[in-house]
Amino acid sequence: MAERAVPPPDIAPAEFFTRWIPETVERDAQRRRRLGATDAVLAFELEGPGGGCFTVSVRHGAVSGAEGEPPQADLRVRLDVATWRQLNSGELSAPEALLRRRLHLQGNLALAIKLHLILG
C-alpha cells in the first residue's frame, strides 16, 4: 500500500468524507485490492462545531461518501471533531482514542479493523 495519505489539516468533514476519501482510495490500487469484496455502509457522527453525520459506502474496492446518516449502517463511528482531526493528522492512534473513550464504535467491529484501508 502506498504511504499513508494525510488530508490537509483544515479540510472540512464534508469534503473529507464526500470527496477526499473516495478519491484517495480510487488512486491506490493496492488499497482497493485489500478491500476486496468488502460490502459495507459506515456512519460517521462527528460531534461539535463543524461536525455532522456522514456516510461512507464500500463496495468491491470502491468507496463513495455522502452527507447525512444512512438508514442502516454496518458500523457506526462516533467522535468529536477535535479527535477526528488528531486521528487524521496521526497525532492520535485509533486504539488510543478507543482507550481514552474519545472514539466510540457500534456494530460490526470487524469492519473497524478495515478502517485504515478506507480512511488511510
N, C-alpha and C positions, 0 to 999 in steps of 0.2 A: 504494500500500500504506500502511496505517496506520503511525504512528510505531512504531518497534521496541518490542515488548513486552519488558519486563525482568522475569524471575522474582524473587521475594523472595530476598534473599541467603542465607537459611538454609533454602531449600527442599531437601528430601531428594531424591536422584536418582530414587528410585522414584516419588515424587509428580510430579516434573518430567516424566518420560517417560510415565507412565501416565495422568496427569490434565491437567497444565498445558499440555503441547504440544497434545494433541488439542483442548482447549477453546479455546486461543488461536487455532489455525488455524480452528476452526469459526466463531469470531466475526469473522474477517477475510475477507470475500467476495473482495476483490481478491487476497489471497494464495492462496485456493483456486483462483481462475481462472488465476493464473500457474502453479500446479502442474499445471493442465490434466489431461492423460491420463497423468500420471506413475503408474507402477505399479511399486513397489519395496519391498524389505524392507531395512532398515538395522539393523545390530547395533552397539550402543554398549557398549564394555567400559571401565568406569571402575575403575582400579586404586587400591588403598589403602583406608583406613578409610572406611566408608560407601558404598563403591563396589559394583559388581556388573555383571551383564550385563543389557541392556535391548534390547527390540526395538521399532522404530518401523516401522509399515506405512503406506504411502501408496498410495491407490487412487482415481484420478479426483477429486483435490482433497480427499479425506477422509483424515484421519490418525488412527491408533489406536496405542496403546502398550501394552506388556506387559513384565512382569519375565521374565527368562530369555533364553537365547540361542536364536535361531531355527535350524532345521535347515539352512537355506540363507539367505545374505544377499547382496544385490547390492552392498552396500558395508559394510565393517567400519571402525569408528572406534574407535581405542584411545587413551586418555589417562588421566592421573591425576585424582583428584577436585579437587585444588587448581587444575589447569589448566582443568578444566571450569567451576569457579566463576568463574575470571578471564574465560573466554570469555563466560559468561552475563552478567556484570556489564559487559562492554565494556572491561575493563581490558587485555585482550589480544585481538588480532585473530587470526583463523584462519591467515592467511598467516604471521604472525609465529610462531605456535605451531608451524606446519609447519617453518619455517626453523630454529627452535630445537630441533627434534626432540622436542617435547613432545606433538605430535599426530601420530598415525600412521593412514594411510588404506590400505585394501586392497580391491581390487575395482573396480567401475565408478566411475572418478574423475569422470565427467561428472555423476554424482549429487552429488558433493561441492560442485559449483557451486550446486546447488539447496538445499543445507542451510540457507542463510539464509532460504529461503522456508518451510522446515519448522520450524526452530528459532527463527526470529526474528532 
